[in-house]
């Protein structure tokens, strides 16, 4: 009878409600990583009289993941006997071989599954994932691109999503743009923005500017293009554009001013604000501009007039606190921030930095809940700034990141999770890639020196450490790096 499996219509034996219920229980358990429970649920499903290829292959895989390799082999043998030409059986064989670390055999099985079912995307995706795990990302990208570009849209949608994810992980903006272009529902502006953002994340601002220059249809794309220009060294081109641009093209006067302030064109921003009707948001922007120019007293007067209840109130209080800090009035800054709702993470971060500068780390730490992932990231950064590097590493290791998180956080968390399990080589690789993209992240550079030392790469640790010494001005971080480099374990053989 026909049924839908992995989004495709297949013909197979009738599945009883009893077997179907247990099969769903097994998939739910597998999704939670409870492979013993998943295997037991699939076993229960096999009590029904139908020898279903989907059930048999899933049972074999869950047996393998639960450590019962012999049972997995026996179930696969049964599946091969009933379905000798099934791509699904060969695919399951490949996955089990990959679990066992025999990538060569796994790739052969996946290739065979692809021959048996060329319209099915699962074997192609399995090949790509195996290649990525082995470090052959370029080959994986080429295989996915060829499949996605030559397949029908509905059949290749999953493969396209995998390609998009791979492009993001590789920081490959060009491939991302190509993959997104294969979605008929996407627009040129959307594709350019996604690719441009990725290029900026990957420290390729010139590429981002080229991609976005052809799609300046939205204020968001124009703003991103201008930021890319500035980061690529074409600040003057951005300044000329902003000096003559119509504010409506940028989303409005305030958005225009924000962009001018980003590139340091304070006087132009103030002239634009002077010709604009006043509002709390305009006053906040004016205060920011004065603050950027160093007119702290005038900026404070303007910012203090932003009324409670306005959308700009919280941001104005943080800027007002910055005015006080710039005049070495930390107590006034803390009092100013107390007027803003403390539910805001942004306010608490600024207040914690004030406490930290005053030498009261404990007061800063009390502002955050370590049970919340986004607040653990703040705590990790606070410990680092306070010179308590072991505690910072422990917090980073316990952060579960998502793709929407900043690249810096993803890199640090990933590295510390690997290091906490003794996988120093993987942690080093993560931080080597990140510090190449973001050399200004001095904390990451020093942590990389530590990991190189722990991974018995003393010579590389000394070389990177000496280069970092030249640019670090934080006394706590500098003292820590010197201690690391002078420790006996850091000496090159």
Order of alpha helices (4+ residues) and beta strands (2+ residues): beta-beta-alpha-alpha-alpha-alpha-alpha-alpha-alpha-alpha-alpha-alpha-alpha-alpha-alpha-alpha-alpha-alpha-alpha-alpha-alpha-alpha-alpha-alpha-alpha-alpha-alpha-alpha-alpha-alpha-alpha
